[in-house]
Amino acid sequence: MPKNGSRPKVNKVVLAYSGGLDTSIIVPWLRENYDCEVICFAANIGQEEELEGLEAKAIRTGASKCYVEDLRDEFVNEFIMPVVQSGAIYERKYLLGTSMARPLIARRQVEIAELEGADAVSHGATGKGNDQVRFELTYKALNPKLTIVSPWREWDIRSREDAIAYAAARNIPISATTTKIYSRDRNLWHLSHEGGILENPWNEPQEDMYQLTVSPENAPDEPQYLELELKEGMPKKIDGVAYGPVDLMYRLNAIGAAHGIGRIDLVENRLVGMKSRGVYETPGGTILTTAYRELESLVLDRDTLHYKDVIANRYAELVYNGQWFTPLREAFDTFVRHTARHVNGVVRFKLYKGNLIVAGRKSPDSLYREDFASFGRMDVYDQHDAEGFINLFGLPMQVQAMLDIEGKGESKYARPDYSKFKRD
């Protein structure tokens, strides 16, 4: 129930619908508690089998209609690739698979609400997680006039066990059970797992939990080599064969998954203030992210590369926190797109039992020159010039030491003479 104790009047609501446990029970809950028409919207961003029969299920549980739309192209081109190009990784591990999908879903949800003349939008995110923020910040950025209904902040359901019981009482078909209650989010980029035994960070994930990647122990005994080619920051070819953006991601996922690539286990800091533990499978994304970084090491100058690292951390926070539709993220993208123009070349990998080993990289725009980097005499660089450079670079330290010696007789960084200390 909202804080003021009364619910707003809602005539028609568009629900971000996945067909999973939470959104399956939200359809009848909205009808029972808001006496409104419910329209479901499901985005195809690579969930695979989860989309089968979704429209029929939504209508059977009380929705008046259900949109199921293929947004995979938009997902790769407008969300995945800007994040990859930015270098954004949240808390050193998380490749932001769920985080960058939510603003895409919410954007189309708002468009459908406007198309249908709806006065409200709803989602199945819990009141403890990050997704509620990601959905609702997008709603506010695109159409703040829409009423937002967040069932998890209103109803009496407090656990997945409660939700399963609610569904059973209304004969709503679900796949979750009280003995297998992982909360999962799957798309073209990754598959996440939360809940169940993972809530104790001491527990090792059970092997049967993983659904995309084979265990490194069961991966092939022979390594596989793979070459990934990028042009102007966009992946174009795998082993010399051209693919469209979506098909390329499927191919990278299949190759990486077969070798156990892309598993991470992370205790992360949620935006709402608590820590959570998640296990992620991102096989293709791990390959693509690594390839992009390797080419950047060849083609970007030192200052630009180092400043990109600063932006990458802030960019990751913006995406994780649901601040996709903000001026700062757009400003970052202008800088990132400029640097991406130079990311051309091929990275060669060796995949072996969970290890992604960089075996080589080359680029027509490479700033690396073997003749410049060698230790021999050359026209472009005279080693004698280094003396003047070091004198200028070290001048502040030299001045500080001279002042210390003049005042105290020695630099404050001088090694203490321990022989002067008496033993007890």
Secondary structure, 3 states (H helix, E strand, C coil): CCCCCCCCCCCEEEEECCCCHHHHHHHHHHHHHHCCEEEEEEEECCCHHHHCCHHHHHHHCCCCEEEEEECHHHHHHHHHHHHHHHCCCECCCECCHHHHHHHHHHHHHHHHHHHHCCCEEECCCCCCCCHHHHHHHHHHHHCCCCEEECHHHCCCCCCHHHHHHHHHHCCCCCCCCCCCCCEEEECCCCEEEECHHHHCCCCCCCHHHCCCCCCHHHCCCCCEEEEEEEECCEEEEECCEECCHHHHHHHHHHHHHHCCCCEEEEEEECCCCCEEEEEEECHHHHHHHHHHHHHHHHHCCHHHHHHHHHHHHHHHHHHHCCCCCCHHHHHHHHHHHHHHCCCCEEEEEEEECCEEEEEEEECCCCCCCHHHHCCCCCCCCCCCHHHHHHHHHCHHHHHHHHHHHHHHCCCCCCCCCHHHCCCC
